[in-house]
């Protein structure tokens, strides 16, 4: 996605180097935790009507699954 958004060419070594410099594993790992605890929203449809509700639902269930694995079954905590 980074290559497309910045109009980079994967055949140009400088473009590849730029893209690789922007991808940081530690930042991605930290974002994963923040996403999983709900500090950052990742379940949304884009504003240009390109998103699909099915993708939003699927991603919501994926996040719930990861949270259950990391933090355990919360049971019936809702009133």
C-alpha positions in Angstrom: 0.0 0.0 0.0 2.9 2.4 0.8 4.3 1.9 -2.7 0.9 2.7 -4.3 0.1 5.7 -2.1 3.4 7.3 -2.8 3.4 6.4 -6.4 6.6 4.4 -6.1 8.0 2.0 -8.6 9.1 -1.4 -7.3 11.7 -1.6 -10.0 13.5 1.5 -8.8 16.0 0.7 -6.1 15.7 4.1 -4.4 11.9 3.7 -4.3 12.3 0.3 -2.7 14.8 1.6 -0.2 12.4 4.4 0.8 9.5 2.0 1.3 11.6 -0.4 3.4 12.8 2.5 5.6 9.1 3.4 6.3 8.2 -0.1 7.6 9.2 -0.5 11.2 8.5 -3.9 12.8 8.6 -2.5 16.4 6.0 0.3 15.5 3.8 -2.3 13.8 4.0 -4.5 16.9 3.1 -1.6 19.2 0.2 -0.7 16.9 -1.1 -4.2 17.0 -1.4 -4.1 20.8 -3.1 -0.7 20.7 -5.5 -1.9 18.1 -6.3 -5.0 20.1 -7.1 -3.1 23.3 -9.3 -0.7 21.4 -7.0 2.4 21.8 -6.9 2.7 18.0 -9.8 2.1 15.8 -9.3 -0.3 12.9 -12.8 -1.4 12.1 -14.2 1.2 9.8 -15.3 1.6 6.2 -13.5 4.3 4.2 -15.2 7.6 3.5 -15.0 7.2 -0.3 -17.5 4.3 -0.4 -14.9 1.8 -1.4 -15.0 -0.1 1.9 -17.4 -3.0 2.2 -19.5 -3.7 5.3 -18.6 -7.3 5.0 -14.9 -6.4 5.4 -15.7 -4.3 8.5 -17.7 -7.2 10.0 -14.9 -9.7 9.2 -12.2 -7.5 10.7 -14.3 -6.9 13.8 -14.6 -10.7 14.4 -10.8 -11.1 13.7 -10.0 -8.5 16.3 -12.3 -10.1 18.8 -10.7 -13.4 18.3 -7.2 -12.0 18.8 -8.4 -10.2 22.0 -9.9 -13.5 23.3 -6.6 -15.3 22.7 -4.5 -12.6 24.3 -6.7 -11.6 27.2 -8.8 -14.7 27.7 -12.6 -15.2 27.6 -14.3 -12.3 29.4 -17.4 -14.4 29.9 -20.7 -12.5 30.3 -19.4 -9.2 31.8 -22.1 -7.1 30.2 -25.2 -6.3 32.3 
